[in-house]
Amino acid sequence: MSFAVLELWSTGRLRMSVHATFPLAEAARAHPTLEGRENLGRVVLTVEAET
């Protein structure tokens, strides 16, 4: 990432659009969304902290 992009991000002038989030354990559920090109933003896999 360039310095200019980081500066835009840090000032809030650049935002990321998140279409959906899935737990890492359910990554297979995310694939149809990506393969079907249904997403208009990022598809994020989340990792839960171990207890």
C-alpha positions in Angstrom: 0.0 0.0 0.0 1.3 3.4 -0.8 1.7 6.2 1.7 -1.0 8.2 -0.1 -3.5 5.3 0.3 -2.6 4.9 4.0 -3.1 8.6 4.5 -6.5 8.5 2.9 -7.4 5.5 5.1 -6.2 7.1 8.3 -8.2 10.3 7.7 -11.4 8.4 6.9 -11.6 9.6 3.3 -11.1 6.0 2.0 -13.4 3.3 3.3 -13.7 -0.4 2.7 -17.0 -1.9 1.9 -17.7 -5.2 3.7 -20.4 -7.4 2.0 -20.4 -10.3 4.5 -18.4 -11.8 7.3 -18.1 -15.5 8.0 -16.3 -17.4 10.8 -13.2 -19.1 9.5 -14.7 -22.5 10.5 -17.5 -21.7 7.9 -15.2 -20.6 5.1 -17.0 -23.0 2.7 -20.1 -21.0 3.1 -18.3 -17.9 1.7 -17.2 -19.6 -1.5 -20.6 -19.5 -3.3 -20.7 -15.7 -2.7 -17.3 -15.2 -4.1 -17.6 -17.7 -7.0 -21.0 -16.3 -8.0 -19.7 -12.8 -7.9 -22.6 -11.8 -5.7 -20.5 -9.5 -3.4 -20.3 -5.8 -3.8 -17.7 -5.5 -1.1 -15.2 -7.6 0.7 -16.0 -11.0 2.1 -14.2 -11.3 5.4 -13.3 -14.4 7.4 -13.1 -13.9 11.1 -10.9 -15.7 13.6 -12.3 -16.2 17.1 -9.9 -16.0 20.0 -9.1 -19.2 21.8 -10.4 -19.3 25.4 
